[in-house]
Amino acid sequence: MAKISVLGAGSWGTALSILLYNNGHEVILWSALGEEITTLREKREHVSKLPGVKIPEPIDITIDLERSLRETDVAILAVPSPYTRSTCKRMAPFVKNGQKIVNVAKGVEEKTLLTLSEIIEQELPQANVSVLSGPSHAEEVGKGLPTTCVVSSHQRETAEYLQGIFMSPVFRVYTTPDMLGVEIGAALKNVIALAAGTADGLGYGDNTKAALITRGIAEISRLGVKMGARMETFYGLSGIGDLIVTCASVHSRNRKAGYLMGKGYTMEQAMAEVKMIVEGVYSAKAAKELAEIVRHYREIGVPIDCVVQDWNTWEPGNWGEKILDKERYGDNKECMEEINKMHAHSMVSVWPNMNAGGKNHQEFFDAG
């Protein structure tokens, strides 16, 4: 049995807390929101986000971050992606050297273009950071419906340890060293889901959605590979698997927000209606920025991501007027060098002798 802290008591954090408790672990669930903590303690249910899913009594629910991290074996970081950096800053005084931290949010930071694991490593350099991703709606995981994910770490030993922590009869976990590929697929699929939802809102059909999904994974993988990820990762759970479920599911907040925008809502109105963080909105601009940088030097195109970003910033009278500034990075080749430095760990974290045995569920080339 491990002692596990889940930081972030939204739908995903709550669902993972229940899963990990049912796996036999000691679980503490933390939230920065006092009102949320009070409701969860009283109702033992996240009424607004996971109605009908009861939180077992032994799960400790707290607002005390220091206590949450005290002597914990694994910290699960489940806060929405825009709050990853600020939460890490709060965690810093309490994170021990070598602390295992698993990021389960999805996104790319708008200002720095860093993945979430890179943000965590920047703010908590003493930590051992991993990521968990895949087609995994909290609404279904909380109910114990069969789900499959992939975990990625810099060390094979850590990945296999976490695989054992999360694995259950209804939650199967694969492993991969391609952390960058897992995170790029996870972040950018939210942008494509906004486009798919918008197409639904406009009244387009299944043909259109199939085209968006197919061309969407082509764009995501093209950008990811140019940044240093492995193409095979995008064929797996954190790539096409997560993209399909996010574009098609009624549980998808990104698809729902896109649908509302297709019906005429502004981005702000759509996010207010969804009542949850729509991470694709935050990732759209970062995706476009990354594409512009990489395209200038490596000749790629990601038109869907760029159109979604334009849609998010649309105002009456300017639709279609925006054009990509092809010369934006023409006199600053250091930009591409900096991006390469940011993601250099993806090229040196490949575990040696991956095909020399190991667990049945270990996957290297297709990450699930």
N, C-alpha and C positions, 0 to 999 in steps of 0.2 A: 504494500500500500504506500502511495506517495502522498505528500502534502502539497496541494495545488491551490494556487491563488488565481482567481479569474478577475481581472481588472476591467470593469465595464459591465454593467448590469442591464444592457439593452437586450434585444431578442436573442442575438447570437451568443453573447456572454452567458445569458441565463440558460439557453439550450445546452451549451457546452458544460455548464456547471452540473446540470442534471445528468448528462451523459457520463461525465467523469465520476460523479457520485455513484451512479449505477455500476460503474466499473470497479467499485470498491475503494475509491480514494477518499481521503479527507479533503473537503473542498470549502474554501472561503470565497465569497462573492463580494466584490467591492464596487461601490459607485461613489462618484463625487457629488451626487445630487441627494441632498438630505430628504427631500420629499419622496424621491423614488425609493430610497432605503426604507422609509417609514411604511410606504404602501406594500413593498415586498415582504416586510416582516409581518405586517398585519394580515395580508391576504394570502401569503405564500403562493403568489401567482402574479405574473406580469400581465395585468388585466388588459392593458391597451395594446400590447405587442405580441403576447403569447396567451391569448385567452383560452382557458380550459386546461392549460398545462401547469400542473402543481409542482411547486418547488419542495422537495423533501425537507422535513424539519431539521435533520442534522446538518444541512448546508448552512454555514455561518454567514450571515449577511451583515456587512459593516461599512461604515464610512471612514474608518481609521486605516489609512494607507500604510502606515508604519507597521501596524499589527498584521495587516494582510501579507506583508512581505517577510515577516519575521520567520526565519527557519523554514521557508518554503522550498520545496524541491524544484517546482516548476511554476513560473508565472506566465499566465496566458493573458496577452494584451489584446483586449477585445473592444477598446474604445473606437469610435468612428475615426476614420483616417485623418480628418482635419485637426483632431485633438491628440494625435500620436506624439508629436514633439512636446507639447505642453505637459502631457501626462508623464512622459519620460523625465522631464525636468523635475517634476514633483517626486518621482520615484528615486532619483539619483542618490540621495543620502542614505537610502535603505537597501540598495542593491549590492549584494556581496560579490566578491570576485568570482567569476566563473558561473554566476547565476544563470540558469537556463530560462530564457524568455522566448515564448512562442507568439509571434504576431499572427492574428487571425483576421485582421482588417484588410481592406483592399484599396489601393490608391497610389498615386504619385504626388509628391508635394509640389504644389503649384509654383512656389517661388524658387525652389532649389532644383527641381526635377529629380529629386532623390526618391528611391523606393522607400517603403516604410521600414524595412529592415536596416537600410542604410541610415535612416534617421535615428533609429534605436541605437545602432552601433556608434553613431556620432555623439549622442547624448549619454549613452551608457557603455563606454568603451570596455568596461570590466565584465560585461555580460557575454554569455554564449547564446547568440541569437539564431532562431529558426523561424520558419513560416509554415502555416497549415492552410491549404486552399483546396478548392474543388467545388463541384456542384452540390451545394449543401445549404438549402434554405432552413433557417432556424425553426420555422413553423413545423417542418417535417422531422428534423433531428430531435426537437423537443418531445415529439410524439413517439419517438422510437422507430420511425420508418427507415428502411434500409438506405444507407448512404455510403458513398465512397469518396475519400479525399486523398491528398498527397501531402507529405511533410518533407520539407527540404532544410538541410543544415549544412554547415561547412564541414562537419565531421560525420563520417558514417556512423560512428558509435552513438552520437547524440541522436541522429535520425532514427536509428533502430530502437533506442530507448524510448523516444517519444511515440514511435509507432506502437510500442507495447502499452504505453499509457492510454492512448486513445482507442486502440483496437477493441471491438466488442462484436458480438454476433450480428449486430445491425449497423456497425460503423467500421468499415474496412479501410485500412490505411496503407498506401504505398509510399516509397521513399525515392528521393532523387537528390543529387548534389546541385542541380541547376536552379539555385534560388532566384537568380535574376529572371529566368524564363517563367518560373512560377508566378512571380510578382507582376511582371509585365502583362502576362495573360490575365491575371486576376484583376488588374487595374483597368486595362483597356477594354475588356469585355463589357464593363459598365457603360462605356461610351457608346459602343455598338448597340447595347440594349436600349439606350435613350433613343437612338435612331429607329430601332425596331418598334418601340412603343409609339413614336411619332408617326410611323407609317400606319400603324393600327388606328391611331386617332384620326388620321386623314382618310381612313376608309379603304386603304389598300389591302390586298389579299395575301394569301399564303405564298404566292410566287414571289412577291416583293420581300417578304420576311426571309424566305429561303435565300434569296439573292444577298440580302444584307448579312445574314449569318455566314454565308460562304465567302463572300468578298471581305467580310469583317475579319475572319480568321486569317485570310491571306494578308491583310494589312497588318494585323497584330504580329503575326509571325515574321513578316518581312522586316518590320521595325525591330523586333526583339532580336532577330539573328544579327542584324547589323550592329546592335549594341553589345553583342557577345553571348547571347543566349543560344540554346540548342533548338534547332527546328523541331526535333522529335517531342520536345516538351509541349509544344502548342497542339500536337495531335492527341494529347492526353487529357486527364481530368481537369487540370488547371487551365487548359486552353479551350479546345472545342467543347469539352464536357461542360465547363462552367458557362461558356458562351451560349450554348443551346438552352440551358435551363434559365438563364437570366433573360434571354430574349423572349422566351415562350411562356414562362410561369406566371400564374396569377399572384404569386407571392413576391414577385420582383418589384422592388421599389423603384428601380431605374426604369424598367419598362413602363410602370404606372405613371411616373413623372413624364416620360416621353409621350405617352398616350394623351395626357392632359394638355401638353404643349401642342400636340397635333390637333386638339380640339379648340385651340385658341388661347390657352392659359399662357401667361408669362412664366419664365423660369421661377421667379419668386412665388407666384401663385401656386404653381404646381408643387413646389417643395413644401409649401404651407399645407396643401391638401393632403400630401402623402404623410406628413407628420413624423417623418424619420429622415435621417441624413441620407441624401441622394448622392452617393460618392462619385457617380459618373459625371455629375456637374463639375465637381472639383478636379476630376482627372482629365476632362476634355481639353482644357486649356493647356495643361501640362503635356498631354499627348501631342497636341499641335506644335508646341514649342520644341519638343524632342524631335518630332518629324522634320521640322524646318531645319534644325541643326544637322541632323543626320543626313537629310536629303541633299543639303548643299555639298557635302563631301562624298556621299556614297550613293546618290541617285536612287532614292526610293520615293514612293508616293503613297499617301494615306488619305485619300479624298474623303472617306466617310467621317473620320475623326475631325477633319478640318471643317466639314459642313456642320457637324454637330456643335462644334465650338462657335461657329458663326451664328447658328440658331440660338444658342444660349445667350448671345449678346445682341440679339436682334432687336431693333427698334424700328417703328414705322418709318419707311422712307429709305432705310439703308440696306435692306435685304439684297444680297447679290453685289453690293458695292465693294465689299471687302476683297482684297486680293492678297496673296502671299508675297511678302517682301523677299524676293529671291536673293537680293543682295545684302540682306540684313547681317549675315555673318561673313560677308565676303572679305572684310579686312580684319577678321578676328579668328584666325585659325586655332587660337588657344581654346576656343569654346569646345571644339571637338576633342581636343586633348584632355580637357577637364572632364568631359562626359566619360571618356575612356577610363580616366583615373577613378571616377565615381564607381564604375561598375567593374573595375579590374578584379575584384574578389571573385566574380563569377567565373573567371578564367583559371583561377588558381585553386578553387575549392573542389575540383573534380576528384572524387575519391579514387585512389589507386586500386587496380585489380578488381573492378566492380563485377566482372563476370566470373570470378573465381569462387563462387559459392554464395552463401548467405541465405537470408530468409526467402521463403517462397514468394512473398508479396513484394520483394525488393525489385524496383524497376529503375533502369538507368535511361534507356532510350525513349520510352514512351510515357514515363511518369504516370503510370496508371492506365 
